[in-house]
Amino acid sequence: MSKKAKGVISNQLRKKRFEKDEMTQQQLAKAIGVTRQTIAAIEAGKYSPSLEVAFCLSDIFASPLDELFQWQANDSDTSKV
């Protein structure tokens, strides 16, 4: 059972920041206790947030997790499970 799930996590953080009075990455980072670089990496899809960070983001934007983050599995990988 060492197979690693493969897929893509997309997010709506940039959109949500702009909907919330054009909040900057720095303001968001400070509000949840991470660096601006962490927010930039999450928005760019280069880094997946921890559950703690994801729940903090959900609280900040008053949005459910599935509205902030979406998972798209690779079709070729689902047949091997």
N, C-alpha and C positions, 0 to 999 in steps of 0.2 A: 504494500500500500504506500509506496514511496512516490507514486505518480503525482506530479505537480499539476494543479489546475492551470489551464492556459486559457487566456482570454484577455479582454481589454476592459478596464474600468474607465468610464468617462464621467465627467462631472459638470455641474452647472454653477460652480463657485464664482467664476468671473461675472456671469449674468446676475447672480444673487447679490454680489458686492455692489454692482451698479444700481440695482433696484433698491438697495439700502443706502440711499443718499450718497452714491458713488464712493463707497468705502474703499480705502486704499488697501493694498496687500499688507502694508505696515500696520495699519489700524487693526485689521483682522488678526494678524499675527500677534499683536500685543494683547488683544482681547482674549485669545485662547492660550497664550503662553508658549508660542513657537516663534521661529525666525521668519522674516519676510521671504527668505529663500525657500523655506519649507512650503509656504503658501504658493509661491511661484511654481515649485516643482509639482505640487499636487494639481494645480490648475493645468499645467502642461502635460499631465499624464505620465510624468517621469517617476512619480513616487506615489504609493498608495498610503493613505493615512492610517494610523492605528485606530482601533475602535474608539479609544478615548478621544482622540482628535476629531474623528468623524461625528461622535455624539456632541462634542462641544460646538462644532460647526452647525449641526442640526439645531441646537439651542439658540445660537446666535441669529440664525436666519428664520427661526420658528417654522422649519420645514422638516418633513419626514426624511429619513435617510435615503429612501428610494427616489425622492425628488431631487436630492443633491447628487447622488451617485447612481450610475447604471453599470451593470455587468453584462458584457456580451461575450459568451463563450465561443471559442473557435469551433465551427461545425465539425471539422475533421477530428477534433479531440473528443467530442461527446460520444461518438460511436465506439470508442475504445474503453469506455468506463464500464 
